[in-house]
């Protein structure tokens, strides 16, 4: 597995505000003795931390996995969901990314579409669960 430098903590920077706010509300409800609401607020804290988790990951070393021949691009499109309608893209147009590099974040969003070059052999099907840097989406020729 190839490691990519990762300067961020285990919670994505986009989630710090939400985690902090949820912690503040949960702590306040606990101090006020409103136990039922406090329990619900602490459950919300756990949900928000789970949603914004972003641990360091190692990408596979196989050169046929998230790499292509010159002239064959793999394109990813972030699509915001109906609730938040907010995506963040760290990469600029035309940037070349390396295997395992983060290029964006979907805040309370829905999906990423991946367009593969001709000749790619998909290794997943619609409905499969995939995991960042540990699932091989396709092999490229």
Residue pairs with C-beta under 8 A, 6 or more apart in sequence:
1 58
1 59
1 60
1 61
1 133
2 58
2 59
2 60
2 61
2 99
2 100
3 56
3 58
3 100
4 57
4 58
4 59
4 98
4 99
4 100
4 101
6 56
6 57
6 102
8 54
10 53
10 54
10 55
10 56
11 19
11 49
11 52
11 53
11 54
12 52
12 53
12 54
12 105
14 52
14 88
14 105
14 107
15 48
15 49
15 51
15 52
15 54
18 48
18 52
19 45
19 48
19 49
19 52
22 41
22 44
22 45
22 48
23 45
25 41
25 44
26 38
26 41
26 42
26 44
26 45
29 37
29 38
29 41
30 38
30 41
30 42
32 38
51 108
54 102
57 100
57 132
57 133
57 134
58 100
58 133
59 65
59 66
59 99
59 100
59 133
60 66
60 99
60 133
60 134
60 136
62 136
64 139
64 140
64 141
65 99
65 136
65 138
65 139
65 140
66 74
66 99
66 100
66 137
67 99
67 140
68 74
68 117
68 120
68 140
69 117
69 140
69 141
72 117
72 118
72 119
72 140
73 117
74 114
74 115
74 116
74 117
74 120
74 140
75 114
75 115
76 103
76 112
76 113
76 114
76 115
77 112
77 113
77 114
77 115
78 87
78 89
78 104
78 106
78 109
78 112
79 87
79 106
79 109
79 110
79 111
79 112
79 113
80 86
80 87
80 106
80 109
80 110
81 106
81 108
81 109
81 110
81 111
82 110
83 108
84 107
84 108
84 109
85 109
86 106
86 107
86 108
86 109
87 104
87 105
87 106
87 107
87 109
88 104
88 105
88 106
88 107
89 103
89 104
90 102
90 103
90 104
90 105
91 97
91 103
91 104
95 103
97 103
99 133
100 133
106 112
114 137
116 122
116 137
116 138
116 140
117 140
119 140
119 141
120 138
120 139
120 140
120 141
121 138
121 139
121 140
121 141
122 137
122 138
123 136
123 137
123 138
123 139
124 130
124 135
124 136
124 137
124 138
128 135
129 135
130 137
